[in-house]
């Protein structure tokens, strides 16, 4: 009876260690994949051109115009 119990404890221990190994490996792969995607996106982002912004002329020049050209907010008084 003691041998069967020891064998059962051994199998449970091996199964628990195997489960932890699989969980650790899957989390490592998930983080590595996310890091790869972020790296590719960061490398490609500076190559994208910002869209040109064109302000429409209004009939009254006394109003303040505010727009954002992608590099900062512009306020035309």
N, C-alpha and C positions, 0 to 999 in steps of 0.2 A: 504494500500500500504506500509505503514511504517513497519507493522508486517511481510509482505512477504520479504521486503528488509533485515530486521534484521534477519529473519530466514535464508535467503540465505547467509548472511555474517557469521552467526554462523556455517552453514554447511561447508562453504569454510575454515573457521578457523579450525574446527575439522578435515577436510580432510588434511589440511596442517600439523597439528600436528601429525596425524596418519602417514603421509608419512615420516616425520622426524624420528619418532619412528622406523619405519620399516628400514629406511636407517641406523640409528645408530645401531640397533640390527644386521643387516647383516654385517656391517663393523666390529663390535665387534667379531662376529663369524668367519669372515675371518681372522682377526689378531690372534685370539686364535688358529685357525687351523694351521696357519703358525708357530706360536710359538711352538705348539706341535710337528710339523714336524721337526723344527730346533733342538728342545731338544732331540728328538729320534735320529736324525742323529749325533748330538754331543756326545751323550752317546755311540753310537755304533762305532764311528770313532777310538778311541784308541784301540779297540779290533782287528782291521784289521792289518794284518802283511804286512810290506812293501815287495815288490818283491826283491829277491836277485839279486844283480848286479854282473856280472862277466866280467872282462876285458879280452879281447883276447890278447894273447901274440903276439907281432910283432917280426919280425926277427931283426930289428934294435932297440936297446935299447936306442939310443941317442935321440929319439923323446919324447916329453913331452906328457903324457897321462892325460886327464881330464875326470872325470865322476862324476855323482851325485848318491849317494847311498840312497837318500831320507832323510838323516839327515844333509847333507851338501855337498858341492862340494869338491872333492878330486883331487889334482893336484900332479902327480907323475913325478918328474923331472928326 
